[in-house]
Structures are given as structure tokens and as C-alpha cells.
Amino acid sequence: MAVESVLENKLDPPGTVRLRVAFLLLWGIDVIAATLFFLVPYATELNPVTVFFYGLFGLPGVALAATGYALIVVAIGHVLPEPLDSRFVAVVVLMYVLFAANNIPLLLYAESLPELLATHGYL
């Protein structure tokens, strides 16, 4: 048995390449937003694990918590059989889209997405 075949069996990343890239990009946006929540006075990080890690390690704790979340998602994707792994990662990507859709306006305008939509008459 070749080393390549052993590695192929153990390293089976979930989902398609596009799905994994989407997860990575949205995870990066979320890490930046979570970090900024500790730097701006008008936004608050709601995740207690991230807040705990921030209290222990400062801003590197935010990145450490986010990396832990990403590792958990990837590990679960590795455990799930196909096509459940792709569906799981797709749901996580959709959740990140929802979080980013709220966090970016919150950081840029000091208002959440629902508040902005209500202010402009869309809700």
C-alpha cells in the first residue's frame, strides 16, 4: 500500500472546492468582524466562548476561538458521510452569510441589518 493511498483515505475534506473556499472566505470575514467587535465601542461580541478567550489572551484569543470553530466544522465534515458532509458545510456557509450580513453593517454604520432596513423603510 502506497503512502499516497493512505493519505487519500485519511484526508477527505468535506464538500466541493468552491464550498470549502466559500467557507474559508466567510470564516475570514467573521474573524475580522469578531476582532473589530472588541475594538469599537458601539458593538458587542455575543459569543461567550469568544469573549472568554478574549479575556484570557486578548485579541489573539479571538483568532484562537475562531480557529477552534473552523477546526470543529472541518472535523465534523470529515466524520459525516458524503453527501451529508457537503450539506453540513453548506449550512455552515449559509450561517456565516447571515452573520456577515449583520456584522458588516453593524461595524460600518453602528446599526444592525434589521435596524438599517427598518430605518430605510424596507421592514
C-alpha positions as CSV (number, residue, x, y, z in Angstrom):
1,M,0.0,0.0,0.0
2,A,1.4,3.3,-1.0
3,V,1.7,6.3,1.2
4,E,-0.5,8.3,-1.2
5,S,-3.4,5.9,-0.9
6,V,-3.2,6.1,2.9
7,L,-3.2,9.9,2.9
8,E,-6.1,9.9,0.4
9,N,-8.2,7.8,2.7
10,K,-7.5,9.9,5.8
11,L,-7.6,13.3,4.1
12,D,-11.1,13.6,2.7
13,P,-12.1,17.2,3.0
14,P,-15.9,17.8,3.0
15,G,-17.7,19.4,0.1
16,T,-16.5,20.7,-3.2
17,V,-13.5,23.1,-3.6
18,R,-15.9,26.0,-4.2
19,L,-17.8,25.2,-1.0
20,R,-14.6,25.0,1.0
21,V,-13.3,28.3,-0.5
22,A,-16.6,29.9,0.4
23,F,-16.3,28.6,4.0
24,L,-12.7,29.9,4.2
25,L,-13.6,33.4,2.9
26,L,-16.7,33.8,5.1
27,W,-14.8,32.5,8.1
28,G,-12.1,35.1,7.5
29,I,-14.7,37.9,7.3
30,D,-16.2,36.6,10.5
31,V,-12.8,36.5,12.3
32,I,-12.2,40.1,11.3
33,A,-15.7,41.2,12.4
34,A,-15.3,39.4,15.7
35,T,-12.0,41.1,16.3
36,L,-13.4,44.5,15.5
37,F,-16.3,44.0,17.9
38,F,-13.7,44.3,20.7
39,L,-12.2,47.4,19.2
40,V,-15.3,49.6,18.5
41,P,-17.3,50.9,21.4
42,Y,-20.7,50.5,19.9
43,A,-20.6,46.8,19.0
44,T,-20.6,43.8,21.4
45,E,-19.5,40.2,20.7
46,L,-22.3,37.9,21.9
47,N,-20.5,34.6,21.7
48,P,-19.4,33.8,25.3
49,V,-16.6,31.4,24.2
50,T,-15.0,34.2,22.1
51,V,-15.4,36.7,25.0
52,F,-13.8,34.2,27.4
53,F,-10.8,33.6,25.0
54,Y,-10.5,37.4,24.6
55,G,-10.4,37.8,28.4
56,L,-7.6,35.2,28.6
57,F,-5.5,36.1,25.6
58,G,-6.7,39.4,24.3
59,L,-7.2,39.8,20.5
60,P,-5.2,36.6,19.7
61,G,-7.8,34.8,21.8
62,V,-10.5,35.9,19.3
63,A,-8.5,34.3,16.4
64,L,-7.9,31.3,18.6
65,A,-11.6,30.8,19.3
66,A,-12.4,31.3,15.6
67,T,-9.8,28.8,14.6
68,G,-11.3,26.3,17.1
69,Y,-14.7,26.8,15.5
70,A,-13.3,26.2,12.0
71,L,-11.5,23.1,13.1
72,I,-14.7,21.7,14.6
73,V,-16.6,22.4,11.4
74,V,-13.9,20.7,9.3
75,A,-13.7,17.7,11.7
76,I,-17.4,17.2,11.6
77,G,-17.3,17.4,7.8
78,H,-14.6,14.7,7.8
79,V,-16.7,12.4,10.1
80,L,-20.0,12.8,8.2
81,P,-20.5,10.5,5.1
82,E,-21.0,12.0,1.7
83,P,-23.3,13.8,0.8
84,L,-24.1,14.8,4.4
85,D,-20.6,16.4,4.7
86,S,-21.4,18.8,1.8
87,R,-24.8,19.6,3.2
88,F,-23.3,20.3,6.6
89,V,-20.6,22.6,5.2
90,A,-23.2,24.3,3.0
91,V,-25.4,25.1,6.1
92,V,-22.3,26.5,7.9
93,V,-21.6,28.7,4.9
94,L,-25.2,30.0,4.9
95,M,-24.9,30.7,8.6
96,Y,-21.7,32.7,8.0
97,V,-23.5,34.6,5.2
98,L,-26.3,35.6,7.7
99,F,-23.7,36.6,10.4
100,A,-21.6,38.6,7.9
101,A,-24.8,40.2,6.5
102,N,-25.5,41.6,10.0
103,N,-21.9,42.1,11.3
104,I,-20.6,44.2,8.4
105,P,-23.4,46.9,8.6
106,L,-23.1,46.8,12.4
107,L,-19.4,47.7,12.2
108,L,-19.7,50.2,9.3
109,Y,-22.8,52.0,10.4
110,A,-23.2,51.2,14.1
111,E,-26.6,49.7,13.3
112,S,-27.6,46.1,12.8
113,L,-29.0,45.0,9.4
114,P,-32.7,44.8,10.7
115,E,-32.3,48.4,12.1
116,L,-30.9,49.7,8.8
117,L,-33.7,48.0,6.8
118,A,-36.3,49.5,9.2
119,T,-34.8,52.9,9.0
120,H,-34.9,52.9,5.3
121,G,-38.5,51.6,5.2
122,Y,-37.8,48.1,4.0
123,L,-39.2,46.4,7.0
